[in-house]
Amino acid sequence: MILGLAATLTSGCQTIARPGSDPFAWQGSSDPLKLTYEEDATDNVGLWLTCDPAFGVVTFGSISEESASGRAYGERWITESRLRSGAASGRYRAQAEIGDAGAMVEAKAAASDPVLAAFAKSGKIAIDGAEQNAETPEERSAIRAFLTACRA
């Protein structure tokens, strides 16, 4: 089943052209299995999801400049991350650490989580209030392929 996803999830992140001026797009990769919302030709990533299909758990993360305020480089703490897709929403225990770009916040959810299922259907997701929606059929296809592979 995972081999069949190779056409959608490439071994390297593939740029997906988006309408309008938003330079960010959802991009999938099969080695390792990941999905990123990133700016083309940069290392600027707004949201990332990784998965090990053997465990069916998705790790998702983002950089939060707000959480970094008043904290020292390398400082770690436990916090909470919120995901929303349409009517589905959830709160997840997260770990945060201050790095060069701000606070890197990562949390885990089951690949079958209702918010991720809604994301697979709609291509719409918000992490901690920041919407990062898929706008093209190619982006939505990459999202579905990633989450299908995670549940394999």
N, C-alpha and C positions, 0 to 999 in steps of 0.2 A: 504493500500500500504506500509506504513512504517513497519508494522509487517512482511511483506515479506522480508524486508531487514535485518531482524535479523540474518539470516544465513551468511550474508556477513559482516555486521557491528556487532561486538560482544559487549556485555555490558562492557567488559574490553578490553583494547588494547591487541590484539593478535599478537604475533611475527610472522613475515613472513620471512622465510629463503631466503637469497639472495646469488647469486653466487659471487665468488670473495671475496675480502677483505673488501668491504665497510660494516661497521657495522650498517649503517643506513637503515631503511626501512619505507615504508608507512604503517601506521596502522590505522584502522578505529574503531570507537566506536559509539554505538547508544544511550548511556545514560551517558552523554549528547551526542548529535550528533556532532561528531568531527572527524577530519582526521589529523594525525600527521606524520611528517617525523622525526623519532627519533632513537636513538641508543638503542638497546635492553638492558634491565636490568639497565638502568641509567635514570636520569632525563634530559639528554642531547637531546633537541628537536631543530631541525634545522628550521622547519617551521610548523605552525599549522593553521588549518582552522576550524572554528566553524560555526554553522548555527542554526537559528530558522526558521523552515519551514513555520511558520505562516506569516513571513515577507519576505521570499525568499531572504534574504541578507546573504552573506558569510563574516565573519570577518576573515582576514588572518593576520598572524604576523610572525615575526622572531626576532632574536637577532642580533644586528649589533654592532660589536666592533668598527668599523670605526666611526660611528655616536657618540659614547661615548667619543671620544677623546676630552679632554679639558672641559668636562662638569661635574657638581657636582652631587653626588648621589641624586636621587629624582627630579632632574630638568626635566621639561616637555616642549615640544615644538611641533609645527606643522611642518611636513616635507612631503615628497612625497615617495611613494613606486612604483616600476615598476614590472609588471608581464609580462612574455613572454612565449608563448607556440607555437612552430612552427612559422608561419607567423603572428599570433595574438599577439598583445602587447597592454598594457595600462598603464597609469599613474594614481595613486590614492592618494587622500589626506590622509595623515596618521598622527597619533599621536605617539609621542615617549616619553619615560621616562627612565631615567637612573636607573638601578637596579644592583644587585650583579653581573650578568653575562655580563653586557654591556647595550646598548640601546635596550629596547623592543619597536619595531615598529609595530603598528597595523593599518590596513586600512580595508575598506569595499568595496564590489562589489556586484552587483546583481547576484543572483544564475545563471541567464541566460547570464551573461557577456560572450562575445566571447572568451576571454582568458580562462575562466573556462570551456567553452564548448570544446575548443581545448584540454585542459588538460584532460578532461574526455575521449576524443577519443584517444589521443596519450600516455597519462601517462607521458608526458614531461612538465616540468615547470621550469622557472627560476625566482627567486625573487631578485630584485636588482642585477642581473647579475650572481647570484649563482645558478647553475643548481642542481635540486633535482628530478631526474627522476625515475619513477617506472621501475624496471627491470624484475619483475616477473608477470605472469598472475594474481596471487593473489593480488598483489599490485594494478594493473590496475583495477581489479574487485572492490576492496575496494574504489578506487577513484570514479568509475562510480556510485557505490551504494550511496556514500556520496552525490554526486552532484544531483543524481536523487531524493534522500530524501529531499534535500534542495529546490527543485523546486516543491515538492508535495503540 
